[in-house]
Amino acid sequence: MNLRNTARTLATVVRDAEFRRGVREMSGMSVGIAAWGLVTGIAMVKSGMPLGVAVAMSLLVYAGSAQLVVVPLIVAGSPIWVVWLTAFCVNLRFVIFSTLWRRYFGTLSRGRRAAISYFSGDVSFVLFMKRFPDMRPAPGQERYFWGMSTINWFAWQICSILGMVLADAIPVSWGLGFAGVLALLGVLCSMLGSPIAQVAAGVAGAAAVAAYALPLKLNIVVGIAVAVAVGLVLEASLPQRSRIVRKDGPR
C-alpha cells in the first residue's frame, strides 16, 4: 500500500505544471552541466583517485565546482588544510543562497529543507529566482524546484560517473579540459543576472590572475575571497533593485 501511494504521489508530481516547467527550463542548461560533469569525472580518476572513492564523492558531495577545484590541489600534494579551505571558500556562496531559499521554504519540515539543501545548485538557484522574483512562499515553488533539480542531478551524476569509467579510454588530445572550461563559462554567464554578480565575477578573475604566482594554486582562494568581500560591500551599499537577478537576464 505504501508503495502504491508513493507511486501515485510521484505520478501527481510529475504531471504538475510547475514540475514540468522546471524540467523544461533546466533541460536547456543540462548540456553544459553534463559536459562539466564528464570533465570532472575524468579529472578525478586521472588524478589517481580510486574509482569507488570518486563515485562516492560525486554522490555524497555533489558540488561540482568544489570537486573540480580541489582535484589539482590533491594532485599537487597540497596540505589537507589547503584542500578543505579551498572547498569551503568555493562553497561559501551556498550560505548566501540558503538565506534566500529560507524565504521560500522556511516553513517546510527539516527533512524537506535538508533535501532541498543537498539538491540545490547554482543554475537551479538562478532559474528559480527568475521564475519567482518575489521572495515569499507561493504555490508551485517546491514542485518547480524538484523539476529543475531532477534534471540537474541526473545530468551531473550520469555524465560524471561516465567520465570516471571511461577516463582511461579518453585521450588527452580530445581537449575535454577546454570543453569543461566552456561548460563552466556557460554556467557562469547564466548566473550573471545582476550588476553585483557581474562586478564580483570580474574582480574574482582579475584577482586570480594577479595572484597566479602563488604556490598550491592559492590564487583560486584569493580570487574567491576578494569576490566575496566585494560582493558583500556592494550588497550593503547598492540599492535593493541592484541585488535581484533580472527576470529577463542571460540564460
MIPAVO-496688 format. One record per residue: residue in three letters; x, y, z of N, C-alpha, C, O in turn. Coordinates in pm, whole numbers, plus 32768, in hexadecimal, padded with zeros to 4 digits. Layout:
# residues N
ALA,X,Y,Z,X,Y,Z,X,Y,Z,X,Y,Z;
...
//
This chain:
# residues 251
MET,8053,7F88,8000,8000,8000,8000,8057,807E,8000,803A,80DE,7FB9;
ASN,80C1,807E,804F,811A,80F2,8053,815B,810B,7FCC,8166,817D,7FA0;
LEU,8185,809F,7F8B,81C2,80AD,7F07,815E,80E4,7EA3,8180,8135,7E4D;
ARG,80E2,80B6,7EAF,807B,80E5,7E53,8060,817A,7E6A,8053,81C6,7E0A;
ASN,8058,81A2,7EE7,8042,8230,7F06,80B7,8286,7ED7,80A4,82F5,7EA5;
THR,8132,8251,7EEA,81A9,829A,7EBD,81A8,82AC,7E26,81C8,8317,7DF3;
ALA,8182,8240,7DDE,817C,8247,7D4C,8114,82AD,7D1F,812A,82F6,7CBF;
ARG,80A3,82B0,7D64,803B,8311,7D40,806B,83A0,7D5A,8051,83FB,7D0B;
THR,80B0,83B2,7DCB,80E4,8438,7DEA,8148,8466,7D81,8144,84D9,7D54;
LEU,81A3,840C,7D5B,8207,842F,7CF6,81C5,844E,7C70,81ED,84AB,7C29;
ALA,815F,8400,7C4D,8119,8418,7BCF,80D4,84A0,7BD1,80D2,84E6,7B6C;
THR,809C,84C6,7C44,805B,8548,7C51,80C1,85B9,7C43,80A6,861E,7C02;
VAL,8134,85A7,7C80,819D,860D,7C7A,81CF,861D,7BEB,81DE,868D,7BBB;
VAL,81E8,85AD,7BA7,821D,85B2,7B1F,81BB,85F5,7AC0,81E5,8638,7A61;
ARG,8139,85E4,7AD8,80D5,8622,7A81,80BD,86B5,7AA2,807B,86FC,7A56;
ASP,80F3,86E3,7B12,80DE,876D,7B3C,811D,87CF,7ADA,818B,87B9,7AA9;
ALA,80D6,883C,7ABC,8105,889D,7A58,8188,88DE,7A81,81E0,88F3,7A2D;
GLU,8198,8900,7B02,8213,8940,7B2F,8289,88DF,7B2A,82F8,8906,7B06;
PHE,8272,8863,7B4E,82DD,87FF,7B46,830D,87F1,7AB6,8386,87EF,7A9C;
ARG,82B0,87E9,7A5A,82D5,87D8,79CD,8318,8856,7996,836F,884E,793F;
ARG,82F0,88C8,79C8,8333,8943,799E,83C3,8945,79CF,841E,896E,7987;
GLY,83D7,8918,7A4D,845F,8910,7A81,84B6,88B2,7A2F,852A,88CF,7A13;
VAL,847D,8840,7A08,84C6,87E0,79B3,84EA,8821,792E,855B,8815,78FF;
ARG,848A,8864,78F3,849F,88A0,7870,8509,890E,7873,855F,8914,781C;
GLU,8503,8964,78D7,8561,89D4,78DC,85EE,89A5,7902,8650,89DF,78D3;
MET,85F9,893F,7955,867E,890C,7976,86B9,88BA,7904,8733,88AF,78F8;
SER,8664,887F,78B0,8696,882D,7841,86F0,887E,77E4,874F,8849,77AC;
GLY,86D1,88FE,77D5,8725,8951,7780,87B1,8964,77B6,880E,897F,7769;
MET,87C3,8955,7839,8846,8963,7877,888C,88DE,788C,8902,88DA,78B0;
SER,8845,8870,7874,887A,87EC,7898,88F2,87C4,7842,8946,8775,786F;
VAL,88FC,87F9,77C8,896E,87D6,7773,89F0,8809,77B1,8A53,87C0,77B7;
GLY,89F0,8886,77DE,8A67,88BB,781F,8A85,8875,78A2,8AF9,885A,78C0;
ILE,8A1D,8855,78EF,8A30,880E,796D,8A6A,8783,7953,8AC2,8755,799B;
ALA,8A38,8740,78EB,8A69,86BB,78C9,8AFC,86BF,78A1,8B4B,866B,78CB;
ALA,8B21,8722,784E,8BAD,872F,7825,8C07,874B,789C,8C75,8714,78A6;
TRP,8BD8,879E,78F5,8C22,87BF,796F,8C34,8741,79C4,8CA1,8728,79F7;
GLY,8BCA,86F3,79D2,8BD2,8678,7A20,8C30,8614,79E2,8C7D,85D2,7A29;
LEU,8C2C,8607,795D,8C84,85A9,7918,8D17,85CB,792F,8D67,8574,7950;
VAL,8D38,864A,791F,8DC3,8676,7932,8DEE,8663,79C3,8E5F,863B,79DD;
THR,8D95,8681,7A20,8DB7,8671,7AAE,8DCF,85DF,7AD0,8E2D,85BF,7B19;
GLY,8D7B,8586,7A9C,8D8E,84F7,7AB4,8E12,84C5,7A7E,8E58,8479,7AC1;
ILE,8E35,84EF,7A05,8EB6,84C8,79CA,8F2A,84FD,7A1E,8F89,84B4,7A3A;
ALA,8F21,857D,7A45,8F8D,85BA,7A93,8FA2,8574,7B18,9014,8562,7B44;
MET,8F36,854C,7B59,8F41,850A,7BDB,8F8B,8486,7BD1,8FE2,8469,7C23;
VAL,8F69,8436,7B6C,8FAA,83B3,7B5D,903A,83C3,7B2D,9093,837D,7B5D;
LYS,9051,841D,7ACE,90D8,8431,7A9B,9135,846D,7B04,91B0,8466,7AF5;
SER,90FD,84A8,7B6C,9151,84DD,7BD7,9186,846E,7C32,91DA,8487,7C89;
GLY,9156,83F4,7C1D,9181,8383,7C6E,911C,8357,7CD6,9137,82FB,7D23;
MET,90A9,8398,7CDA,9041,8375,7D3A,9001,82EF,7D14,8FD9,82DF,7CA0;
PRO,8FF6,8290,7D70,8FB6,8210,7D50,8F27,8224,7D1F,8EE3,8281,7D49;
LEU,8EFA,81CC,7CC5,8E76,81DC,7C88,8E08,81DF,7CF2,8DAF,8233,7CEB;
GLY,8E0F,8186,7D53,8DA8,8182,7DBA,8DA1,8202,7E0B,8D35,8232,7E2B;
VAL,8E15,8239,7E2B,8E1A,82B7,7E78,8DE3,832A,7E23,8D9B,8380,7E56;
ALA,8E05,832A,7DA2,8DD6,8394,7D4A,8D3E,8390,7D3D,8CFC,83F9,7D41;
VAL,8D05,8319,7D2D,8C74,830B,7D23,8C31,8338,7DA4,8BCD,8380,7DA2;
ALA,8C68,830D,7E16,8C31,8334,7E97,8C36,83CC,7EAA,8BD8,8408,7EDE;
MET,8CA4,8409,7E7E,8CB1,849A,7E8A,8C48,84E1,7E35,8C0D,8544,7E60;
SER,8C32,84AE,7DBD,8BD0,84EC,7D64,8B43,84E3,7D9F,8AF7,8544,7D99;
LEU,8B22,846F,7DD8,8A9B,845A,7E0E,8A86,84A2,7E93,8A1A,84D9,7EAB;
LEU,8AEA,84A2,7EE8,8ADB,84DA,7F6E,8AF5,8570,7F72,8AA9,85BB,7FB0;
VAL,8B61,859B,7F32,8B84,8629,7F35,8B29,8679,7ED9,8AF0,86DE,7F01;
TYR,8B1B,864B,7E5D,8AC4,868A,7DFA,8AD8,8721,7DF6,8A79,876E,7E05;
ALA,8B54,8748,7DE1,8B77,87D6,7DD7,8BE1,87E2,7D6A,8C59,87DE,7D85;
GLY,8BB3,87F1,7CEF,8C0C,87EA,7C7C,8C81,8848,7C80,8CF2,881F,7C66;
SER,8C68,88C7,7C9F,8CD6,8928,7CA0,8D3D,8905,7D0A,8DB5,890F,7CF1;
ALA,8D10,88DB,7D81,8D6D,88B6,7DEB,8DBD,883B,7DC3,8E36,8836,7DD8;
GLN,8D7A,87D7,7D88,8DC0,875F,7D5D,8E2C,8780,7CF6,8E9D,8751,7CFF;
LEU,8E07,87D2,7C95,8E64,87F3,7C29,8ED9,8846,7C5B,8F49,8837,7C29;
VAL,8EC1,889D,7CBC,8F2A,88F5,7CED,8F8E,88A9,7D45,9006,88C5,7D3F;
VAL,8F5F,884A,7D96,8FBA,8807,7DF2,900C,879A,7DAF,9073,8772,7DE5;
VAL,8FE1,8769,7D3B,902D,86FF,7CF7,90BD,8727,7CDB,9118,86DD,7CFF;
PRO,90D7,879C,7C9C,9163,87C2,7C86,91B1,87D6,7D07,922A,87C2,7D0A;
LEU,916D,87FE,7D72,91B0,880D,7DF2,91DB,8784,7E28,9248,8775,7E5E;
ILE,9185,8722,7E18,91A6,869B,7E44,921A,8663,7DF2,9276,8626,7E28;
VAL,9214,867A,7D6F,9281,864B,7D16,9305,868C,7D3B,936D,864C,7D37;
ALA,9301,870D,7D5F,937B,8756,7D82,93AF,8732,7E0C,941A,8761,7E34;
GLY,9366,86DE,7E56,9391,86B7,7EDB,9381,8725,7F41,93CE,872D,7FA1;
SER,931D,877A,7F2E,9307,87E8,7F8B,92DD,87B3,8014,92A0,8749,801E;
PRO,9300,87FD,807D,92D4,87D5,8105,923D,87CD,810D,91F6,8814,80C6;
ILE,920C,8777,8163,917C,8762,816C,9132,87E1,8193,90BF,87F6,816B;
TRP,9176,8839,81E3,9132,88B4,820A,911A,8910,8193,90B8,895A,8190;
VAL,9175,890A,812F,9162,895B,80B7,90EC,8926,8066,909C,8973,8032;
VAL,90E3,88A0,805D,9074,8861,8014,8FEE,8886,8055,8F90,88AF,8011;
TRP,8FE8,8878,80DA,8F6C,8895,8122,8F49,892A,8119,8ED5,894D,8104;
LEU,8FAE,8980,8128,8F95,8A10,8123,8F62,8A3A,809A,8F07,8A8B,808F;
THR,8F9E,8A01,8031,8F73,8A22,7FAA,8EE3,89F6,7F92,8E92,8A43,7F5D;
ALA,8EC4,897A,7FB9,8E3B,8949,7FA9,8DD9,899F,7FF8,8D6B,89BD,7FC9;
PHE,8E01,89C6,8070,8DAB,8A1B,80C4,8D91,8AA1,8081,8D20,8AD1,807D;
CYS,8DFB,8ADE,804C,8DEC,8B61,800B,8D95,8B58,7F8F,8D41,8BAE,7F76;
VAL,8DAB,8AED,7F40,8D5C,8ADC,7EC7,8CC8,8ACF,7EE8,8C72,8B02,7E9F;
ASN,8CA9,8A8B,7F55,8C1D,8A71,7F78,8BDF,8ADA,7FD4,8B6D,8ACC,7FFE;
LEU,8C29,8B44,7FF2,8BF1,8BAE,8046,8B73,8BEB,800A,8B1C,8C1A,8052;
ARG,8B6A,8BE9,7F85,8AF6,8C26,7F45,8A74,8BE2,7F6E,8A0A,8C1F,7F6A;
PHE,8A7D,8B63,7F98,8A03,8B1C,7FBE,89CC,8B4F,8043,8956,8B3C,8061;
VAL,8A20,8B90,8092,89ED,8BD0,810C,8991,8C43,80E4,8927,8C57,8120;
ILE,89BB,8C8E,807E,8967,8CFC,804D,88E9,8CC4,800C,887B,8CF8,8022;
PHE,88FA,8C5A,7FBD,8885,8C1D,7F7D,881F,8BF0,7FE6,87A7,8C05,7FD6;
SER,8851,8BB3,8051,87F7,8B7A,80B5,87A4,8BE4,80FB,8732,8BCB,8121;
THR,87DE,8C5A,810E,8791,8CC4,814E,871C,8CF0,80F6,86B4,8D1B,8129;
LEU,872D,8CE3,8073,86C1,8D04,8016,865F,8C90,8008,85E6,8CA5,8000;
TRP,8694,8C14,8004,863A,8B9F,7FFF,85DD,8BA1,8078,8569,8B79,806E;
ARG,860F,8BCF,80E9,85BF,8BCF,8164,853F,8C21,8155,84D8,8C01,8191;
ARG,8546,8C89,8105,84D0,8CDD,80F3,8461,8C94,80A8,83EB,8CB5,80B6;
TYR,8488,8C30,8059,8426,8BE2,800E,83FD,8B63,8059,8387,8B3F,805D;
PHE,845F,8B1F,8095,8448,8A99,80CB,8459,8A91,8163,8463,8A23,8199;
GLY,845D,8B01,81A7,8476,8B01,8236,840B,8ABC,8289,8425,8A92,82F9;
THR,8392,8AAF,8253,8327,8A6F,829E,8321,89D8,828A,82D1,8995,82CB;
LEU,8372,89A1,8232,8371,8911,8219,83B2,88C7,828D,83F5,8903,82E1;
SER,839C,8845,8291,83D9,87F4,82FA,8470,87F1,82EA,84A5,880F,827F;
ARG,84B5,87CC,8354,8547,87CA,8351,857B,8767,82E9,85DD,8783,82A5;
GLY,8539,86F4,82DC,8565,8691,827A,8559,86C3,81EC,85B2,86AC,819A;
ARG,84EB,8708,81CD,84D9,873D,8146,853C,87AD,812A,856E,87B9,80BA;
ARG,8558,87FF,818F,85BC,8869,817D,8647,882F,816A,8697,8863,811C;
ALA,8666,87C2,81B2,86E8,8782,81A1,86F6,8749,8114,8761,8752,80D8;
ALA,868A,870F,80E0,868E,86D9,8057,86A4,8749,7FF2,86F1,8739,7F93;
ILE,8660,87BA,8006,8671,882C,7FAC,8700,885F,7FB1,8739,8884,7F4A;
SER,873C,8862,8029,87C6,8892,8036,8828,8838,7FEB,888A,8868,7FB3;
TYR,880D,87B4,7FEA,8866,8759,7FA1,8858,876B,7F0B,88BC,876E,7EC3;
PHE,87E0,8778,7EDA,87C9,877B,7E4A,87D6,8806,7E0D,87D8,8813,7D93;
SER,87DF,886F,7E5E,87E8,88F5,7E26,886F,890A,7DE2,88D5,88D2,7E0B;
GLY,886E,895D,7D7B,88E9,8979,7D31,88E6,8A06,7CF9,8884,8A4E,7D09;
ASP,8952,8A2C,7CB9,895D,8AB4,7C83,88F3,8AD1,7C1A,88AC,8B35,7C22;
VAL,88E9,8A78,7BB7,888C,8A90,7B49,87FC,8A8B,7B79,87A9,8ADD,7B51;
SER,87DD,8A2A,7BD0,8754,8A20,7C03,8731,8A9C,7C55,86BF,8ACA,7C52;
PHE,8791,8AD2,7C9D,8779,8B4C,7CEA,8757,8BC0,7C8E,86F8,8C0B,7CA6;
VAL,87A5,8BD0,7C23,878E,8C3E,7BC6,8706,8C31,7B82,86BA,8C92,7B7A;
LEU,86E7,8BB9,7B50,8668,8BA4,7B0D,85F2,8BB9,7B6C,858C,8BF2,7B45;
PHE,8602,8B8C,7BE6,8596,8B9B,7C47,857C,8C2F,7C64,8508,8C59,7C6C;
MET,85E6,8C7D,7C74,85D5,8D0A,7C91,8597,8D55,7C1B,854F,8DB7,7C2F;
LYS,85B1,8D27,7BA3,8570,8D64,7B30,84DC,8D40,7B2B,8488,8D92,7B05;
ARG,84BE,8CC5,7B52,8431,8C97,7B4F,83E0,8CD7,7BC1,836C,8CFA,7BAD;
PHE,841C,8CE5,7C36,83D6,8D1C,7CAA,8426,8D91,7CE5,8465,8D82,7D4E;
PRO,8425,8E04,7CA4,8476,8E75,7CD3,8446,8EB1,7D57,8494,8EED,7DA0;
ASP,83C5,8E9F,7D78,8391,8ED0,7DF8,83B6,8E6A,7E64,8387,8DF8,7E61;
MET,840A,8E92,7EC2,8442,8E35,7F23,83DE,8E17,7F94,83ED,8E48,8004;
ARG,837B,8DC7,7F73,8318,8D9C,7FD4,82DA,8D1A,7FA2,82DB,8CFF,7F2A;
PRO,82A4,8CCA,7FFC,8268,8C4A,7FD3,81F5,8C5F,7F72,81A8,8CBF,7F7F;
ALA,81EA,8C04,7F10,817F,8C0A,7EAC,8163,8B7C,7E7C,81BC,8B27,7E83;
PRO,80EC,8B61,7E4B,80CA,8ADB,7E1B,8126,8AB0,7DA9,8149,8B00,7D52;
GLY,814E,8A32,7DAA,819B,89F9,7D3D,8232,8A07,7D48,827B,89CF,7CF7;
GLN,8261,8A51,7DAC,82F2,8A6A,7DB5,8340,89EA,7DCE,83A7,89D2,7D8E;
GLU,8312,8998,7E2B,835E,891F,7E4C,8360,88BE,7DD6,83C6,887F,7DBC;
ARG,82F1,88B3,7D90,82ED,8856,7D1E,8341,888A,7CAA,837E,883B,7C61;
TYR,8344,890C,7C97,839D,8944,7C31,842E,8925,7C53,847D,8900,7BFD;
PHE,8450,8935,7CD3,84D8,8916,7D00,84FB,8886,7CE3,8568,886A,7CB0;
TRP,84A1,8828,7D02,84BF,879B,7CEC,84C4,8778,7C59,850C,871C,7C32;
GLY,847A,87BE,7C07,8486,87A8,7B77,8510,87CC,7B44,854D,8780,7AF9;
MET,8542,8840,7B6D,85C9,8869,7B48,8632,880A,7B80,868B,87DD,7B39;
SER,8625,87EC,7C00,868C,87A1,7C46,8698,8712,7C14,8705,86D9,7C13;
THR,8629,86D7,7BEA,862C,8650,7BB4,8684,8649,7B38,86DA,85F2,7B2C;
ILE,866E,86A6,7ADA,86BF,86A9,7A60,8750,86C9,7A80,87AB,868B,7A49;
ASN,8765,8729,7AD7,87ED,8753,7AFC,883B,86DF,7B39,88AE,86C7,7B14;
TRP,87FD,8696,7B95,8841,8629,7BDC,8864,85B8,7B7C,88D5,8587,7B7D;
PHE,8805,858F,7B2B,8820,8521,7AD0,8885,8547,7A64,88DA,84F5,7A40;
ALA,887C,85C1,7A2F,88DC,85ED,79CA,8969,85EA,7A02,89C7,85BF,79BF;
TRP,8978,8619,7A7F,89FC,861C,7ABD,8A2F,8590,7ADD,8A9E,856B,7AB6;
GLN,89DF,8543,7B25,8A0E,84C2,7B56,8A29,845E,7AE6,8A8F,8419,7AE8;
ILE,89D0,8458,7A85,89E4,83F8,7A18,8A64,8416,79CB,8AB4,83BD,79B2;
CYS,8A76,8495,79A8,8AEC,84B8,7958,8B6B,84B8,79AC,8BD7,8499,7978;
SER,8B61,84DC,7A2B,8BD6,84D9,7A81,8C08,8449,7A93,8C80,8430,7A87;
ILE,8BAE,83EC,7AAF,8BD5,8360,7AC1,8C02,8325,7A3C,8C5E,82D3,7A38;
LEU,8BC3,834D,79CE,8BEF,8320,794A,8C7E,834D,7930,8CCE,8300,78FA;
GLY,8C9F,83C9,7955,8D27,83FA,7944,8D8A,83AB,7998,8DFA,8391,796C;
MET,8D62,8384,7A10,8DBA,8333,7A65,8DD6,82AB,7A27,8E48,827C,7A25;
VAL,8D6D,826B,79F4,8D7B,81E5,79BB,8DCD,81E7,793B,8E1C,818C,7922;
LEU,8DBB,824F,78EB,8DFF,8258,7869,8E7E,82AB,786D,8EB8,82C7,7804;
ALA,8EAA,82D2,78E3,8F1D,832D,78ED,8F98,82F9,78A5,8FDB,8344,785F;
ASP,8FB7,8279,78B6,9030,8241,7879,9022,822D,77E3,9085,821F,779C;
ALA,8FA6,822C,77B2,8F8F,8216,7724,8F87,8298,76D5,8F87,8296,7659;
ILE,8F7F,8309,771A,8F72,838A,76D6,8FF9,83D0,76D5,902B,83F6,773F;
PRO,9036,83E2,765F,90BA,8420,7659,90B6,84B5,7679,9052,84F8,7663;
VAL,9125,84E6,76AE,9130,8574,76CF,9124,85CC,7653,90FA,863F,765B;
SER,914A,8595,75DF,9148,85E2,7563,90BB,860C,7539,90AC,8662,74E2;
TRP,9055,85D1,7576,8FCD,85FA,7554,8FAC,8685,7586,8F4A,86C1,755A;
GLY,8FFC,86B7,75E0,8FE7,873F,7610,8F6B,8752,7665,8F2D,87BC,7661;
LEU,8F47,86EC,76B2,8ED0,86F6,7705,8EE1,875B,7776,8E80,8791,77AB;
GLY,8F60,8774,7799,8F77,87D9,7800,8F44,8861,77D2,8F07,88AA,781F;
PHE,8F5D,8881,7752,8F2B,88FE,771B,8E93,88FD,7712,8E52,8963,7726;
ALA,8E5A,8887,76F2,8DC8,887A,76EF,8D8D,8896,7779,8D24,88D3,7786;
GLY,8DD3,8867,77E0,8DA6,8882,7868,8DA9,8915,7889,8D4F,8949,78CC;
VAL,8E12,895B,785A,8E1B,89EB,786F,8DA5,8A32,782C,8D69,8A8C,7866;
LEU,8D86,8A08,77B1,8D14,8A43,776A,8C92,8A2A,77B4,8C3C,8A82,77BD;
ALA,8C83,89B1,77EA,8C0A,8990,7837,8BFF,89E9,78B2,8B93,8A1B,78D2;
LEU,8C70,89FC,78F6,8C70,8A52,796D,8C4F,8AE2,7948,8C09,8B27,7992;
LEU,8C82,8B10,78D6,8C64,8B98,78AB,8BCF,8BA8,788F,8B93,8C0F,78AD;
GLY,8B93,8B3F,7853,8B04,8B44,783A,8AB4,8B4D,78B9,8A55,8B9B,78C2;
VAL,8ADA,8AFD,791E,8A96,8B02,799F,8AAB,8B8B,79E0,8A4F,8BC5,7A18;
LEU,8B27,8BBE,79D7,8B46,8C3F,7A13,8AF0,8CAE,79D6,8AB6,8D00,7A1D;
CYS,8AE8,8CAF,7951,8A9A,8D18,790F,8A08,8D14,7937,89C6,8D7C,7940;
SER,89D4,8C9B,7950,8948,8C8F,7979,8930,8CCB,7A02,88BD,8CE8,7A25;
MET,8999,8CDC,7A50,898C,8D0F,7AD9,89A2,8DA5,7AE3,8988,8DE1,7B4B;
LEU,89D0,8DE4,7A76,89F2,8E72,7A7C,8978,8EC7,7A5A,8979,8F12,79F8;
GLY,8910,8EBC,7AAB,8895,8F05,7A90,8887,8F86,7ADD,8823,8FCC,7ACC;
SER,88E7,8FA8,7B30,88DF,9025,7B7D,8964,906E,7B75,89CB,902E,7B61;
PRO,8964,90F2,7B86,89E2,913D,7B82,8A47,910D,7BE9,8ABF,910B,7BCF;
ILE,8A17,90E6,7C5F,8A72,90B8,7CC7,8ABA,9039,7C9B,8B33,902D,7CAC;
ALA,8A70,8FDB,7C61,8AAC,8F5F,7C34,8B12,8F78,7BC5,8B7B,8F39,7BC2;
GLN,8AF4,8FD4,7B6C,8B4F,8FF3,7AFE,8BD2,9030,7B32,8C3E,900A,7B06;
VAL,8BC6,908D,7B90,8C3E,90CC,7BC8,8C90,9066,7C16,8D0A,9060,7C08;
ALA,8C4D,9014,7C69,8C93,8FB0,7CB9,8CDC,8F4C,7C62,8D4C,8F23,7C82;
ALA,8C9E,8F23,7BF3,8CDE,8EC4,7B98,8D5B,8F01,7B58,8DC2,8EC0,7B4D;
GLY,8D4F,8F7E,7B2D,8DC2,8FC1,7AF1,8E35,8FD3,7B53,8EAA,8FBF,7B31;
VAL,8E13,8FF9,7BCD,8E79,900A,7C34,8EBB,8F85,7C56,8F35,8F7F,7C69;
ALA,8E6B,8F1A,7C5F,8EA3,8E96,7C7E,8F07,8E6A,7C14,8F72,8E38,7C35;
GLY,8EE4,8E7E,7B94,8F40,8E59,7B29,8FC0,8EA9,7B2C,902D,8E72,7B1D;
ALA,8FB4,8F2C,7B41,902A,8F82,7B45,9084,8F5D,7BBB,90FE,8F57,7BAD;
ALA,9048,8F44,7C2F,9097,8F23,7CA6,90DD,8E9D,7C96,9150,8E8D,7CBE;
ALA,9097,8E3B,7C5A,90D4,8DB7,7C46,914B,8DBE,7BE6,91B0,8D7B,7BFB;
VAL,913E,8E0F,7B7E,91AD,8E1F,7B1F,9221,8E68,7B61,9295,8E43,7B4F;
ALA,9203,8ED0,7BAE,926D,8F1D,7BF0,92BA,8EC8,7C55,9331,8EDD,7C6A;
ALA,9276,8E69,7C94,92B6,8E14,7CFA,92E0,8D8D,7CC4,92F4,8D2F,7D11;
TYR,92EE,8D83,7C40,930A,8D02,7C01,938D,8CC4,7C32,939C,8C4A,7C33;
ALA,93EC,8D17,7C58,9470,8CE5,7C81,946F,8CA3,7D0B,94D3,8C65,7D30;
LEU,9405,8CAD,7D55,9400,8C70,7DD9,9407,8BD8,7DCF,93D4,8B9E,7D6F;
PRO,9447,8B96,7E2F,9451,8B04,7E2B,93CD,8AC2,7E4D,9371,8B02,7E81;
LEU,93C4,8A40,7E30,9352,89EB,7E56,92CD,8A1F,7E1E,9262,8A04,7E55;
LYS,92D6,8A6A,7DB0,925F,8AA1,7D6F,920A,8AF6,7DCF,918F,8AF9,7DC7;
LEU,924F,8B3A,7E2A,9209,8B90,7E89,91CC,8C0A,7E46,917E,8C53,7E84;
ASN,91F0,8C22,7DC8,91B2,8C93,7D81,911B,8C7E,7D75,90CF,8CDF,7D6D;
ILE,90F0,8BFF,7D73,9060,8BE3,7D6E,901C,8C15,7DED,8FB3,8C54,7DE8;
VAL,905B,8BF7,7E5F,9025,8C24,7EDF,9023,8CBC,7EE6,8FC3,8CF8,7F18;
VAL,908E,8CFB,7EB4,9095,8D8E,7EB4,9023,8DC9,7E61,8FE0,8E27,7E8C;
GLY,900D,8D91,7DEA,8FA2,8DC3,7D94,8F1A,8DB8,7DD5,8EC8,8E14,7DCE;
ILE,8F01,8D45,7E17,8E81,8D30,7E5A,8E6F,8D91,7ECE,8E06,8DCE,7EDD;
ALA,8ED8,8D9E,7F1F,8ECF,8DF5,7F94,8EB6,8E86,7F6C,8E63,8ECA,7FA8;
VAL,8EFE,8EB6,7F07,8EEB,8F41,7EDA,8E5F,8F54,7EA1,8E1F,8FBA,7EBB;
ALA,8E2F,8EF2,7E54,8DAA,8EFE,7E19,8D3E,8F02,7E85,8CE0,8F50,7E7D;
VAL,8D4C,8EAD,7EEB,8CEA,8EAC,7F58,8CEB,8F32,7FA1,8C82,8F69,7FC1;
ALA,8D64,8F66,7FBC,8D6E,8FE6,8002,8D2D,9057,7FB2,8CE3,90A8,7FE8;
VAL,8D4B,905A,7F30,8D11,90C2,7EDA,8C7A,90B3,7ED3,8C31,9116,7ED9;
GLY,8C4C,9037,7EC6,8BBC,901F,7EBF,8B74,904E,7F3C,8B09,908A,7F34;
LEU,8BAE,9031,7FB1,8B70,905A,802E,8B6A,90F3,803C,8B07,912B,8069;
VAL,8BD7,9134,8013,8BDA,91C7,8019,8B71,9203,7FBD,8B2A,9261,7FE2;
LEU,8B66,91CD,7F44,8B04,9201,7EE5,8A76,91E3,7F14,8A1C,9236,7F03;
GLU,8A61,916D,7F4E,89DC,914B,7F82,89AF,91B1,7FE9,8939,91D6,7FEF;
ALA,8A0E,91DF,803C,89EB,923C,80A8,89DC,92CC,8078,899B,931E,80BA;
SER,8A18,92EC,8005,8A1B,9379,7FDB,89BE,939A,7F66,8995,940D,7F58;
LEU,899D,9336,7F11,894B,9354,7E9C,88B7,934A,7EBC,8891,930A,7F1E;
PRO,8862,9388,7E6B,87D0,9380,7E80,879F,92F0,7E73,87E1,929C,7E36;
GLN,872C,92D4,7EAD,86F3,924E,7EAD,86E0,9217,7E21,86F5,91A0,7E0B;
ARG,86B9,926A,7DC1,869D,923A,7D3A,8719,9204,7CF4,870D,91B7,7C95;
SER,8790,922D,7D22,880C,91FD,7CE4,8834,9174,7D16,888F,9136,7CDF;
ARG,87F1,9143,7D7F,8817,90C4,7DBA,87CB,904F,7D80,87F2,8FDB,7D95;
ILE,8760,906B,7D39,8708,9001,7D0A,872D,8FD8,7C7D,8747,902D,7C28;
VAL,872E,8F54,7C66,8749,8F22,7BE0,86D9,8F4C,7B83,8664,8F39,7BA3;
ARG,86FC,8F83,7B11,8696,8FB1,7AB3,864A,8F3B,7A7C,8685,8ED5,7A58;
LYS,85C6,8F4A,7A75,8575,8EDC,7A42,858F,8EC3,79B0,857E,8E53,7980;
ASP,85B8,8F2B,7966,85D3,8F1A,78D7,8668,8F18,78BC,8693,8F36,784D;
GLY,86B9,8EF5,7920,8749,8EF5,7912,8779,8E82,78BE,8727,8E35,788C;
PRO,87FE,8E72,78AC,8836,8E0B,7857,8818,8D81,788D,880D,8D6F,7906;
ARG,880B,8D20,7834,87EF,8C96,785C,886B,8C41,7848,8868,8BCA,7864;
//
